[in-house]
Amino acid sequence: MTGETAPGEDGSPKVVFQNVSKSFGAIEVVRDVSFEIHDGDFIAVVGPSGCGKTTMMNMLAGFTKPDGGAVLLDGRPVAGPGPDRGVMFQDYGVFPWLTVEKNIRFGLELAVKRGMTKAQKNETVEKYMAQMRLTDFRNAWPKNLSGGMKQRLALARAYAANPRFLLMDEPFGALDAQTRSDMHDLLLEIMQAERKTALLITHSAEEAIYLANRILVVSARPSRIVEEINIPFGDNRDRDLLDSHEFIELRRHLRDVVMKQYAEQQALR
């Protein structure tokens, strides 16, 4: 032990959006957005379509840079993408030219260079294939997988690389209702086991409340934070929660806030 404090263990935020603004040409997408993400947070961001939610995530992922303000990671500006941030997209983002096993293995190549042995890499691949119920499909091509299986593969690949952050942009939006519900429970299970810090972009009030511990509601473009909602349910969640009075009231309130933003967006058109 060196006595050094790991990032976030002193209670300081791991991520800080500090008066962040972003435009694409003449279109102002994000305006003066500030919030913090602490170790172990699961943050959901909801708001109207096209309001800048994905742009906010992309700035944390390092895919784009703010025009004003700063996105800080452990006190330093995000300079670009990195293996500490795993990203999941609605269109799965798996490599069609790689089998299930090789897709999961791909994210470990950098880990090997950082000192992970071949045996450890093999163990990790097997672990996540089993956890995502993909072991019997190790040699399958993504084109032969269902939508739910592709998203389980994307989640397995993201987790296998052992990122500190999991960034998700509408990852379950293309799934049918039952598969989406199954993915929610699978994600909660793995999040509770491995305690990653997560940011989820979603249009679903129910999804945001069921998965997150904090919700940021953003306005119509340009994005601003209009409300922050703390979710009181703790880690142990199951489908019965959706029928509880507290869940139903939270969902009604969140939908009202979001619909107000939709109405303002339509009024500007």
N, C-alpha and C positions, 0 to 999 in steps of 0.2 A: 504494500500500500504506500502511495506517495503522499497522501493527504490532500490531493487535488480533488476538487469538486467536479463531478460530471455535469455536462450541460443540463440545465433545468432542475438539478437536485437541490439548488439553494432557494428554490421557489421563484426564481426569475423566469420570465417568459422565454420559451424556446424560439418563438416567432413573433415579430412585431411588424404590423403594417402601420407605418408612421406617415399620416397625411399623404397617402398615395393617390396619384392621379395618372390617367393614361388615356391618350387619344390615338385614333388611327385616321390620319389625314385630318379632315375637318370634323370628324365624329368624335365627340368626347364620350368615352365609355365609362371611366371611373373617375370620381371626383372626391378628393380629400377624405379617403377612407382610412380609418384607424381602428385596429383591434389587436388583441394578443391571443396567442395560443400557448398554453402551458403543457408541461409534460403529462402525457396520458389523456389529454383532451380528445374528445370526438366532437368536432365542430361540423354542423350542417349549415350550408348557405342556401337560402331559398329566395326566390323573387321572380319577377316576370321574365319571359323568354327574351333573350337579346339584351338583358340589362347589364351584362358585364361580369356575371358570376365566374364563367370560365376564364376570362381574362385575369381575374384576381388569382385563381388557382395557378394559371400559367406563369404568373409573376413569381409565385412561391416555388414552382417547379423549376424556374430558371429559363423557361422557353421564351419569355419576353421581359423587357425591363420597363420600370415605371418612367414616365416623363417628369413627374414631380414626386417629392417625398422619397421614402425608402422602404424596402422590404428587407428586414433584418433577420438573419438566422444565427442564433447564438451571438448576437450583438454585432454581426458583420453583414454588410449588404450581400444579398444573393447575387453571385457572379455568373451563374449558369447552372445547367442540370448537374446532378450528382447522384451517386449510388445510395446516398442517405435518404433519397426521396423516390419511393416507388409510385408509379402512376398507373391508374386504370381508367379506361375510356368506355363509352357506351358501345363502340364498335369493336370491343374486346381487345384489340391491339396485339393479338397473338400473331406469330409469324407463320403464314400458311405453308412455307417451304420446310418447316421443321415439325417433327412428330411431337406428341404430347411430352414425352420424356425430354426431348432435346429443347423444347421451349422452356421448360422449367430449369434445365441445366444451363441455358444461355446466360441467365442473370447471375450465375455463380462464377463466371470466368474472372471477373474483377476480384471476387472474393478469394479465388485461388491465388491470384497475384499478391493479395494482401496477407497470404500465409495460410490459407485454408488448404488442408491436404486433400488428395484425391479421394481417400476413404471418407473424410468428412463431407466432401461434396456429394458422393454417392449416397451417404446416409441422409443428407438433407433432401435430395431429390426424392428418395423413397418415402421419406416422412411426409412431404407435401402432396405427393401423388396419393398416398393413403388417406391423408386428412381430407383431401378434396374428392375422394372416391373416384380416382382416375387410374388406379393401378392396372386394371384390366384393359385400359386403353392406351398404355404407354407407347405403343407403336402406331397409334391412329394418327391420321392427318386432321388438322382443324376443320377442313371442309366436311368431314364425316361426323363431326360432333354437333349436338344440339346447342341452342343458344345458351342454355344453362351450363352445359359442360364447358363451352368456350369461356364463359365468365369464371367458372371455377378454375379453369386453367390459367386465366389471366391473374386471378387472385393467388394461385399457387406460385406462379412465376414471380409476382411482386414480393411475396413473403419469403420465398427461398433466398432472395438476395439480401435479406435481413436489413431493410431500410429502417431508419428511425421514424420516417413519416410515410403514411399511406395517403395519397392524394387521389380522389375518385371523382370523375366527371360523369354524372348520370350513368353509373355503371350497370344499373338494372333496368333502365328505361325501355329497352327493347324486349324484355322478357315477359312472358305471360304471367298472370296474377299468382298462380301457385308456385311457379319456378322462382318468381321474385320473392315470395314469402320464404321459400326454402333458403334462398341466398341470404336474406336478412338474418335468419337464425344461424346459418353457417358463419357469416361474418361476425356476428356477436360472439359466437363460440371461440373463434380464433382470436378475436380482439381481447377477450377476457383472459385467454391463455397466454398471450404474448405481449399485451399491454402496449401496442403501438399507439402513436399519436396520429390522428386522422383528420382529414378535411374532406367533406362530402358535398358535392354540388347536386342538388335535387330539386325537382318541381313538386314532389310529393310531401304534403304536410304529414301524413301518417308515417312515411318512411323516415323523415327527419326526426320526429318525436320518438319513434321506436328505437332508432339506432344511436342518436346523439345524446351528449350530456349538455350541449349548448347549441342554440340556433341563432344565426345571424340572418335577419330579414333585410334585404336590400331593396332599394327603390327602383323605379323605372329609370332607364338610362338618362343621364349618367349615374352610375351606382353610388349610393350613399347608404350607410347603415342606418335604418330607421327604427329598428328595435332589436334588442338582444334578449333571448328567452333562455333561462336556466331550466333544465329538465330534471325533475326531482326523483326519478325512478331508480337510480342506482344501477348496479351491474346485472343483477339477476332478473332478466326480463324473459317473458314467454308470451305466447299469443293471447293468453287470458287478459293481459294488460290492455289490449285494444278495446276491451269491453268495459273497462273501468270508467267510473264517472270522471275521474281526474284526467284520464287520457282523452276522453271525448270532449271535455271542456277546453283542454289545451289545443286539440285539433281544430275546434270551432274558432278559437281565438286566432290561431295562426292563419287559418284560411281567410278570416276577416281582414287581417292585416295585409296578407298577400293580395287579396282581391282588390283592396283599396289601391295598391300599387298598380295592378292591372288597369283599373279604371283611370288612374292618372296617366298611364302610358297611352291608353286609347284616346284620351282627351288631347294629347299632344300631337296626334297624327292628323 
